[in-house]
Amino acid sequence: MSEIVITKITVVDADGQRTSHSRRYVLSKSDLEEYRESIVQNGNDVDHILFVYEEVGDD
């Protein structure tokens, strides 16, 4: 299964304010949407989320 390494996450709220986190998260590609949903559920007024990532491995 293909994996991705997220190196930066930027959360943008409804007012356009950005909060960035630079960490390494290794996820399977299929878990990315579930991870995004968990950020939305735990955040306040999340408008959108930007991920900087690279793919590692093959399906």
C-alpha positions as CSV (number, residue, x, y, z in Angstrom):
1,M,0.0,0.0,0.0
2,S,1.2,3.5,-0.8
3,E,2.2,5.8,2.0
4,I,2.6,9.5,2.3
5,V,4.7,11.6,4.5
6,I,3.1,14.9,5.5
7,T,5.7,17.5,6.4
8,K,3.5,20.6,6.9
9,I,-0.2,21.1,7.7
10,T,-1.8,24.5,7.4
11,V,-5.3,25.0,8.8
12,V,-7.2,28.1,7.6
13,D,-10.2,29.3,9.6
14,A,-13.3,31.1,8.3
15,D,-11.6,34.5,8.8
16,G,-8.6,33.5,6.7
17,Q,-6.3,33.2,9.6
18,R,-3.7,30.4,9.1
19,T,-2.1,28.1,11.7
20,S,0.8,25.9,10.5
21,H,2.4,22.8,12.0
22,S,5.7,21.4,10.7
23,R,6.0,17.8,11.7
24,R,6.4,14.4,10.0
25,Y,3.3,12.3,9.8
26,V,3.4,9.0,8.0
27,L,0.0,7.7,6.8
28,S,-1.3,5.3,4.3
29,K,-2.8,7.2,1.4
30,S,-6.2,5.7,2.1
31,D,-6.1,7.2,5.7
32,L,-5.6,10.8,4.5
33,E,-9.3,11.8,4.3
34,E,-10.0,10.3,7.8
35,Y,-7.1,12.3,9.2
36,R,-8.4,15.5,7.5
37,E,-11.8,14.9,9.0
38,S,-10.3,14.4,12.5
39,I,-8.6,17.8,12.2
40,V,-11.9,19.4,11.1
41,Q,-13.8,17.9,14.1
42,N,-11.1,19.0,16.6
43,G,-10.7,22.6,15.2
44,N,-12.8,25.7,15.5
45,D,-14.3,27.2,12.3
46,V,-12.0,25.3,10.0
47,D,-12.5,26.5,6.4
48,H,-9.9,24.4,4.7
49,I,-6.7,22.4,5.3
50,L,-3.5,22.4,3.2
51,F,-1.1,19.5,3.3
52,V,2.5,19.5,2.1
53,Y,3.4,15.8,1.5
54,E,5.3,13.4,-0.6
55,E,4.4,9.8,-1.6
56,V,6.6,7.0,-0.5
57,G,6.2,3.4,-1.6
58,D,4.1,1.8,-4.2
59,D,0.7,0.1,-4.2
